[in-house]
Amino acid sequence: MTAIVGADPGVVGPYLATVLGDEKWQQVDVDLIAAGMSNLTYTVTPAGGGPDDAVILRRPPTGAVLATAHDMVREHKVITGLAGTPVPVPRTLHLCTDPEVLGAPFYVMERVEGVHVVDALPAGYADTAPERRALGDGLVDVLADLHSVDPAAVRLADFGRPEGFTARQVRRWTTQWEATRDTDRPGLDALAARLAATVPATQRSGIVHGDYRMDNCLLDPQVPGRVRAVLDWEMSTLGDPLTDLGMLFVYWPQAGEDRGVALSAVTTLPGFPTRAEVAERYAARTGTDLAQLHWYVGFAYFKFAAIIAGIVARSAAGAMAGKDASGYADKIDPCVELGRAALEDGAV
């Protein structure tokens, strides 16, 4: 039995056999899923079992993290709360808060079968313009559905402090940037200062995902446009939903653009809605006034830059469990310019 960094099968198997009440878990195979740059995600399969028998285990990175980052209890809570709402999420199975088991809290959830799009659509999937339009619209609709959920109705009224959320977000990500600073970047410092000085009034509050994008979703293999599950809730909280829309724009390049930032060019393919069309559909679904969207886009680029700086720092410290972070630092300066353009020129 080969040891896996962060989730030793010799520990995971007997533990799951006990907490899930099924001896089939005594011996397991554990595989690190090669996606994501923050929390670690593993497929756990009972010995002799197949994909239909597997579950998913989520835990924080194995290196040191910031005090409020990678909170497994919160991630488990929001996924559990959203079960039964229009927002598709996996079914949670177990939460472990004892760090003695794997060195950090973790949780286990069902494995959802779906198409995971990172940097390209699979051959034969959504290969027509109408299917790609449906895929884009479906992603927007799920985000609108999330922002329409009443937190109190799903036992998430205490999931965050929506008052002053956007100002705190600017402070939080400024602090994260300062804690993981790779070199002097006066442009990024200036962007942080400008954001802090121009925080818009919040129209409404709700559940925010914190990093909503296509590759944090599993898509229906047969029906492009249907989302099977939204994943990676580690930054979710109660706050201003427009922070999610702003971040989605960071991950939504259009045909003819080369912004030097996007990790995927999927949305540049014919058929995908433009960012303006995304905003129009979101506004129609939620009734939100998007007059200040440029601020949220500027903030999203700043947040993205801070996230990248954290990835670079963890990679340099050897805490990325073998994931390749090469080239990430080169994306920080383009983020600064795009954030500045959003704030000063309204370029979204």
QUIJO-V56020 format. One record per helix or strand. SS is the DSSP state (@ for helix, = for strand). FROM is the first residue (numbers start at 0). TO is the last residue. If there is no record, write none. Layout:
ss->SS from->FROM to->TO
ss->SS from->FROM to->TO
//
This chain:
ss->@ from->8 to->18
ss->@ from->22 to->24
ss->= from->27 to->31
ss->= from->39 to->45
ss->@ from->50 to->52
ss->= from->54 to->58
ss->@ from->71 to->81
ss->= from->91 to->95
ss->@ from->98 to->101
ss->= from->105 to->109
ss->= from->114 to->114
ss->@ from->128 to->147
ss->@ from->150 to->153
ss->@ from->164 to->178
ss->@ from->185 to->196
ss->= from->204 to->207
ss->@ from->213 to->215
ss->= from->216 to->218
ss->= from->226 to->229
ss->= from->236 to->239
ss->@ from->241 to->249
ss->@ from->265 to->267
ss->@ from->274 to->285
ss->@ from->292 to->315
ss->@ from->329 to->344
//
